[in-house]
Amino acid sequence: MEYIPRLKKKYQLEVVKNLKGNYKSVMQVPRLVKICLNQGIGDAASDKKQIELAQDEMTIITGQKAVLTRSTKDISNFKLRKGMPVGVMVTLRGDRMYEFLDRFITSTLPRVRDFSGLPTKGFDGRGNYTMGIKEQIAFPEISIDKIKKITGMDITFVTNTNSDQEALDLFRELGFPFKSADDIANQKMKEELNKTEEKHQDSEVVEQEKIDEKKDDVDTEEVIDNNDSSIESDNVES
């Protein structure tokens, strides 16, 4: 019996059925074409061991051999020469793509720190979605005891449609945990409340500083008056 990844089977049996009502033909239903993962090496461009570690980590995460990306020109300010490795990348298609996506949705995203849903701002206007992972330890394949440096990566999900809305509908059907309109509104309200609280705290600090300045002025005036009175008394006694 031929093995079919769970999400691929879900797309064929459920997603196409749910979305085909919006199109004249089943062949027009959008589909996921590939997933591209990119990770920059940064300061480790001259460190061979760090480059190999980054390549091994990306290979473990995706299940496919990671490829080194190299600089295309010399940049003296960054001590970079043409042909030097600057990152690693992997492009997933077919069964490996669906297997990675299944692990990513069910295992990786819930492990992301302070995760509250994916924002819908990552679309590029042509039906492709890009997001960033700040820590590679979110992937269950990576052991936190074996890594030497916390690094992030960019993940791009490429579809065969040019419409962001059609791609969003596809991703929702596949199980992407996008934020709802209510979640976005609540987040905006929280941000506005935080801003007003910060402004209120800043105004309280400014008022307190003014009060302290006035107290300092009063204290200095009293000291001056005391000094003047003591000088006058000394003059009278003499």
PyMOL commands that set and color helices and strands:
alter all, ss='L'
color gray80, all
select helices_A, chain A and resi 6-22+26-28+42-46+48-62+76-78+94-111+120-122+136-138+164-174+181-237
alter helices_A, ss='H'
color red, helices_A
select strands_A, chain A and resi 32-40+67-70+85-92+129-133+153-159
alter strands_A, ss='S'
color yellow, strands_A
deselect
rebuild
show_as cartoon
